[in-house]
Amino acid sequence: MTTEQKIGQFFFPAVFINDSEENIQATERLIRDYNIGGLTFFHSRASAATNYENNKKIESNDDSFERLKSLIIRYQKAAPTPLLMSIDAEWGLAMRVEKTPQYPYAITLGAIPLEDKSLVYDIGKQIGKDLKFAGIHYNLSPLADINNDPNNPVIGYRSFGENKNKVAIFAQEYLNGMSDAGILGCLKHFPGHGNTNVDSHLGLPVLKENLEDLMSNELIPFIKGIENKVDSIMIGHLAVPALNGGANTSATLSKAIIEDLLRSKLGFQGLIISDALNMHSVSKLYPTKGILEWEAFNAGNDVLCFAENVPEGIQEIAKRADLERIDASFNRIWQCKIKAGIIEENKNNCTNFDWKTTHDLNTKCAVKAITLVKKDTPSSISDFINNSNKVAKISVYKDSNNAFFNLISNALKGDSFSIRVKDENLKEKLNTLNAYDTLVIALFVPKAKPLANFEIEDSIISWLSQVVTTKKVIVHLFGNPYALQVIPNVMAANTIVVAYQDLIAFQEVAAEKIIGNQPYEGTLPVTLLLN
């Protein structure tokens, strides 16, 4: 290859599964003309990762997976050099592609006891198999971020929790599983995005920690990954002034963080990839096209993710970089391509999704993860409910014809109700519920991110905070456990169970635990401030 062709391998522009033919052809030209190294797939131009201000509505497409597979084949045909196909699939392809298998969020896996860590390996391996079937080689996950700020707008549920050692162990199990399925993995977001309350898609988070602080906490999962020869590490768009002479320079643009800390001090010899270069924390820094790409490469990144100025970036790097550095980055990318089996044809033996294994794995995770936060009943939960005078079972934000309610309907007495988002009959329903002395509430939290109280309406928060103090209440929370913090007086409830998400397997297991008086084995992976 020429020098420019080698530099082209550093570029991984974003591509969109649901895109126009015009844009697809433009991508094919980019691949052919500039010998780019790989692609990073997103659902559409309206997906959250590219539409930060939420100005565009995401249009669902049941054919997204078939489009993904066909685009991978089409783009590979256009490539002078085989492309390394990447995607964010932290909880499976479902993170980006509808109608594909979904697995538990990292925060859910973080509730599983340490002795059952093999479940995290199994999840990583099954996600790997799904990616193989799609034609993806490289999963930009898992997170090695330690979630120690409850107001973190972007990490939260994507982290294994607040315990640095458990995060390190679980991240490694996930990586091991993917690797055994033949998929490259990536620890992110170095040097740690957990202790921030700014979304780096929109602004630049600043870490106040010094090197000693980072070495004793945030860096622990990355150090374990380096010891186990993790394929790649993604650099986060966050500033650590203590490592940059007091300057608020993004880590993605900092030689001190990438070359001095990650390469020299921690000894990482694998692939370094930038976080998406279209994110506003860095994308607006350089008005001249190509300079951002050069600065990110010069700081030590091998792969420029979501680079938007490919021709200009190649030219700037060719003008300024020395050949030794170009060859070093090229060789690291090439080694990943060899490992992924795309330089020498590697047969893909995955011929379909294994939906049964997915459900069985999710069920096993639910059994181990679902957490009893509080139980203040003299008997089992089911006996407490059935011995009550007048019982109402209320499904909040999901129709009462759901897996959880369907399973408990025969075993637990009571009338069923459902409350929809922006329910026009809310006042009437709440007045009706005044006649009941015991409420079994299933709260299906609308959003996993904390913005706007997880989109739980003020009227629902007010009602919940009132009924837990005046009635006997059993709460099952299907969602991010941090959502409990937005409900005043929640600890006045008689029983609180966190089921983490509304996957069918989790609804079924939550119901079976009540009906069968089964033990709760999960522990909260984060500290909750509840009152």
N, C-alpha and C positions, 0 to 999 in steps of 0.2 A: 504493500500500500504506500501511497504518497503520504507525506506528513499531514496534509489536509484530510485525507481519507482516514488516517488514524484518529485525528482530532474529531472527525465526525462521529466516531464510536462513543465519544463522551456524552453525546446528546440523546436524551430520552424525552422527546416532546410528548405532550398529552394528546391522546386521541379519544374520540367519543363514540360509544357503541351506537347511539342513536343520533346520527349526524346526516347531513345532506350529502348527496352524491358529489356535488361540487367540492365540498370540504374533504371528502374521502380521496378524490382524485388529486387534490392539492397535497395531501399527506403522501400519496404514492410518489408524486414528483419529488417531494422533500427526501424521501427514502432513497430514491434512485440517484438524485443529483448530489446528495451530500453524504452518502454512506453512513447514515446515523446508526447508532449502536443498538437502540431499543425503543420501545414505546411504553407509555403508562396509560392504562385504560381507565376511563371514567364513564359513567352512565350516559350523560348528555351534557350539553353546555349549560343546562340549568341545574345541574347537581350541586350539592352543597359545597363541594371542594372548589368549585369554580365560580359560584354565584353567591359571593359572600353577603351581599346586601339583600338576598332573597327577592330580587326584582323579577325573576323568571320562575314560572311554575313548572315543576317537574312533571312531565307527561309519562305515565306508566306505559310500558310496552311489553306484552306477554312474550314477544318474540326476541327480546333482548339477548337471551343466551345464544340462540341460533345466529343472531347477527354478530355477536362477539366471535363465535367460532369461525364464521365465514370471513370476517374481517381479518382475523389472524392469518388465515390461509392466504387471503388476497395481499395483505401487506408483506408477508414472507416472500411471495412470488415477485414482488417489486424490489426486493432487497438484494443488492450486490453481495452483501455479507449477512448471514443469518441474524435476525433480530432477537434480542432478549426481551421477551414479553413480560411486562410487570403489571401489577394491580395491587390496590389496598384491599386485602381480604382478611381483616382482623378477626371477624366472626364468620368467615366464609365468603364465597362469591356474593352472597346476599347483601353484603355491604355496598356493592355496586350494581348488582344484576338481579332483577326481580325473578321470581319463580325458580330460584336455585336454593340449594340447602343452606339453612341458617343454623349457626351454632351459638352457644352462649357468649355474651360479652365477657371481656376480661374481668370486670368487677365481679361477675357471677362466678367465674372460675376461681377467683380469689377467695371466695367464701368456702371452697372445698377444703377439708382438712389436709394438712401437709402429707400425711401418710397415704393419701389417695392421689398423689401427684401424677400417677400413671394415666389418670383420666385426661389430664392436660396434654400429655404426649399423644394419647389416642385422638383427641380433638385436632391437634396439629397435623397428625398423619392423615386423618380423613379430609381435612381441608386441602392438604397437599394432593390427595387423589382427585378431588374435585377440580383443582386447578389443572392438573395433568390432562384431565378429560377435555377441558376447555382449550388447551394449548398454551397455557400460561406457564412460565418457567420460574418466576421470581415474585414472591409475596412480600410486599413492603410492610411486614409485621413480624413479631409482635412489638408492643410498646414495652420499653424498659423503664418508663417513667414511674416514679414513686408518687402516688396520689396523696399529697399531704396538704392540699388546699381545697376545702369543700366548695369554694367559689370558682374553681378553675372552669372556664367556660368551654374548653375544648378537649381536655384529657379525661377527667372524671371516670365515667363508666368504661373507658377504653384501657384503663390501667388495672393491673392485678391487685392494687390496693396500696396501703400505706406502710406495710412491713417490708423493709428493703431486702431482707433475706428471702422472704417468700416470693417477692416479685422476681428476684434473681433466679430462684429455683424454677418457678413456674414458666418464666420466659424461656429458660433453657429447655425445659420439657417440651414446650410448644415447638421450639426450633428443631429439637431432635426428631420429633414426629414428622415435621415437614421434610426434613433432610432425608429421612428413611423412605419418604414417598418420592424423592427425587426433585424436590423443590428448594430453590435457594431462599434463605430467610434474611431478615434485616431487623436489627435492634434500633429503636428510635425513641426519643429525639435527643441525641447527645448535645450537651452534657446533662440533660434532665429537664423536662417540661412540666413536671408535676406540681412544683411549688410556685405556680404563677397564677395570676388572675386576669391575664390579658390574652385574648385570642390572637395568635400570631398570624392568622389569616388577615387580620385587620390592623394590628399594631405590633410593636416590638415589646415582648415581655422582658423584664429586667430581673435577673437573679441577684440577690444581695449577698449570697454566700461567697466565701473565699475558697481557695483550693483545699484547705484542710477540711472545711465543712463538706465540700463535694466528695472528697475521697472517702469520707466516713459515712456518706448517705447516698446521694444521687448517683454516684458513679459505681456503686457496688454491683448492680445488675449488668452494667456494661463490662466491668472488669471480669465478672464470671463468664460472660459471653466471649470475651477475648481469650480467656484461658481455654475455652472450649472451641476456639477457632471458628467463631461465627462468620458467615459469609460476608456480611456487610453491616455497616453502621450508618444510619441517617443522621445528619447534623440538623439540629433544630434552629429555627429562626428565633433566637433568644440571646440577649446580651448578658455577659458576666463581666462587669467592669473590673472586678478584682483580678481577672486574668488578662485584661486588656489595657493596663495602665490607666484605669479609671474611665476609659471610653465606653460608650454604649454601642459597641460594634456587634452586629449580629454574629453569632458563632459560625454561621455559614460563610462569613466573609473574613474570618479571623484565623490567621496563621498561628497565633498563640494558642488557640483552642484546638485546631485540627493538627497542625504539624508538631507543635511543641508538646501539647498535652496528650492527644490521642495517639499520634504516631510514636513520638520519642519517649514520653514518660510511661504511657500505658502499653506501648509495644505492639499496637495493632497494625498488622500487615495486610489486612483484607481490603475489600472494596469500600470506599467512602462515597456516599451519595448525598447530595444536598436535599433538603426539603424543597417543596415546589417553589420554583423561582418566580411564579406569578403572584405569590402571596404578598399582600400589601406592605408587610414589614420590611421587605427588601425591594420589591418590584418598582417602587417609585423613586429609588435613590439615584438612578443614573439615567438621564434623559437620552443619552446617546446609545443607540442600539448596539448590543454586543459587549458593552463594558461590564454590565452585571455578570454576564457569563464568564468573561475573563477574570473578574475579581473573585468569583466563586471558585474557579479552577485554580487560580493563583494561591488562594487560601489553603488549598489542599484537597478539594473535592475531586474525585475521579469521574463521577457521573453527575450531570446537570439535569435534574428532574424538572419536568414541565418548563423546559427552556423555550422561550417564545421568539428568540431571535437567532435562529440556527445559522444562516449564512454569515451574518455579522459576527456572531460569537466565534465561529470557526476562524474567520479572518483575524480577529483580535488576538486569539490564542496563538495562531500561527506567527503573528508579528512579534509577540512578546515572550512566549514560553521557550525554554531551552529544550532541546531534543531529548535529553536524558529524562526530564520530567514527563514529557509527552509519552515516551516509551514505557515509563513506569506505570502510568495510569492505563495505557493501552493494554499492557500485559496483565494487569489485575482484572480488567474487564474480560480479556480473552480467557483467562483461567476460569472465570465464572461461566462463560459460555461453554467451555469444555466440560466443566462439572455438570452443567445443566443438560448436556448431551445434544447440543444443537450444532456443534461444529462437525462432529462425526454423528451421522444419523442414529438417533436413539429411539427405538420403537416405543410408542405410547400404548401401554396395555390396558388403559382405562377406557372402557367403551360406553359407560353410562354412569349417572348418579346412583348411589346406593342409598335410596331414601330410608329403607328399613334400618340400616346401620346408623344413619344420621339420627333417626328418632330414638333408637336404643341408646345411643351415646348421650343424647340430650336428656333422656330419662335417668340414666345413671348419674349424670351431673346434677340434675334436679334433686335426686335423693340425697346427695352429699352436700349440696349447696344451700337449700332452703333453710332459713334461719329463724329461730324463735327468739324474738327480741324481748318479749315480755309475756308472762302467763300468770295471771292473778285469778285463777279459778280453783275452787275446792276439789274439782274432779277433772276428768278429761274434757277437752274442748267440746267434743260431740255431746257428752252427757250434760255439760253446762248449758249448751244450746237447747237440747231436747227437754231439759227440766225447767226451762224458762216458761213464762206465761204466754206471751204473744211475741212471735219472732218474725222479723222481716229480713229477707236476704236481698241485698242491694248491690247490683253491678254498676259501678260508676265508670262511664266512658266506654262501655262495651255492652252489646245486647245481652240480656240474661240467658239467651240461648248460646252459652259458651261452654267449653269443656269443663271448667271448674264447677259451674252451676249445675250442669247436666249430671255430673257425678255425685254431687252432694244432695241433689234434689230428693232422692228417695230415702237417704240415710238421715237427713236433718230436716226437722219440721220447719214450717214457716212459709210465708207468702213471698213471691219473687217480684222484684222491681228492677228497672234499669233506668239510668240517668244518662242521657246523651250529651255530647258537647253542644253548648248553647241550647239547652233543652227549653223549648217554649213552655212546657208544662212543669217546669221545675218547682215553682211555688206551690202548685197544687199537689205535686208528689210529696214534697217535704211536709206539707200539712197533713197528708194521709199518714205519713210515717210517724207522726206525733202519737198515734194510737198504740204504737208498739213499744214494749219495754226492752226488747233485746234486738240488736241489729248485727247482722253478719254482713260486713262491708268488704267487697272486693274492689279495690281501687286500681284500675288499669291506667297507669300514669301515661299521659299523652306523649311526652317527649323524654328522651334520655339525657338531654342537656339542660342545665339549670336555668337557662334564660326564661324570664317571665314565669318563675315558679314552676318550671317543667310544663308550662301551659295548663296547669290546674287552675281553673277559674276561681276568682276571689269568692264567689258565692258558694262554691263547694268547700273551699278552705274554711270559710266562716261556719258553714253548717257542720263540718267534721269537728272543728274545734269546740263547737257547742254540744254536740250529741255525746261526745266521749265523756263529758262531765255530768251528763244528766241521765244517761241510759247505760245499760250493759252493752258493751260493744266489742266485737271481734273483728279486727282489721287484718286483711290480707293485702299486701302491697305488691302488685305485679309491675315492677319498674325499678328505676334507680333508687337505692336505699336512701340517698341524700334527700329524696322528696319528702321523707318523714319530717325533715327539719322545717319545712315550710308550714306545717300544721301545728298551730299553738295548742297546747294542752294534750298533745297526742299520747303522752305517757299515762294519761288518765284512763285510756282504754283498758279493758280487762285483758285482752290478748292482742299481741302484734306479731304478725308473721311476715317476713320479707321473702317473697318468691322471685324477686329480681327481674323477671321479664315474662311476657305473655305467650311465649312459645307453648304450643299444645302440650308438650311433655311436662312443662313446669306447672301448667294448670292442673293436669291430671295428677301429678305427684302431690301437689299441694292439697288437693281434695282427698287423696288416699291417706295422707298423713292424719287428717282430721278423722275420717271415717274409721280408719284402722288403729287410731291412737298410736301411730308410729313415732319413733324418736326423731328429733330434729338434730342433724349432725353439722350443719353449717355454722360458721361464725362470721360476724360482720367484718369485711375486709378493710373498713374505714371506721374511724371514730365519728359517731353522730352526736350532735348537741341537741338533745331532746328535752322538752319540758312537758 
